[in-house]
Amino acid sequence: MEVVMVPDPELPMSSSIEEVDAHPTVIIKSLNDFNFDVFEWGQNNL
């Protein structure tokens, strides 16, 4: 599954990722930096 992570700047990101064995596809500082066109959202045939 594709995963986008927007980490809390108050928490240590690397240890948080390691703790849950996460493998985010993209790590960004803010959702304002996220390109929503990179992912497919929902079904196209609704």
C-alpha positions as semicolon CSV with decimal commas, in nm:
position;residue;x (nm);y (nm);z (nm)
1;M;0,000;0,000;0,000
2;E;0,120;0,350;-0,080
3;V;0,184;0,554;0,235
4;V;0,240;0,927;0,271
5;M;0,385;1,038;0,603
6;V;0,353;1,390;0,739
7;P;0,559;1,367;1,059
8;D;0,495;1,570;1,370
9;P;0,795;1,804;1,401
10;E;0,783;1,756;1,780
11;L;0,851;1,380;1,755
12;P;1,169;1,200;1,647
13;M;1,076;1,074;1,299
14;S;1,339;0,803;1,247
15;S;1,272;0,626;1,578
16;S;0,895;0,654;1,525
17;I;0,927;0,484;1,184
18;E;1,157;0,212;1,318
19;E;0,930;0,145;1,617
20;V;0,644;0,031;1,392
21;D;0,863;-0,096;1,105
22;A;0,698;0,155;0,870
23;H;0,812;0,206;0,510
24;P;0,648;0,528;0,388
25;T;0,638;0,584;0,013
26;V;0,674;0,960;0,059
27;I;0,770;1,175;0,358
28;I;0,672;1,541;0,338
29;K;0,676;1,831;0,582
30;S;0,324;1,952;0,502
31;L;0,021;1,839;0,302
32;N;0,067;2,166;0,115
33;D;0,373;1,999;-0,043
34;F;0,179;1,689;-0,151
35;N;0,101;1,631;-0,519
36;F;-0,242;1,465;-0,511
37;D;-0,209;1,376;-0,881
38;V;0,057;1,115;-0,798
39;F;-0,200;0,877;-0,645
40;E;-0,529;0,730;-0,766
41;W;-0,821;0,821;-0,541
42;G;-1,136;0,607;-0,528
43;Q;-1,302;0,435;-0,820
44;N;-1,323;0,599;-1,159
45;N;-1,643;0,418;-1,259
46;L;-1,885;0,548;-0,994
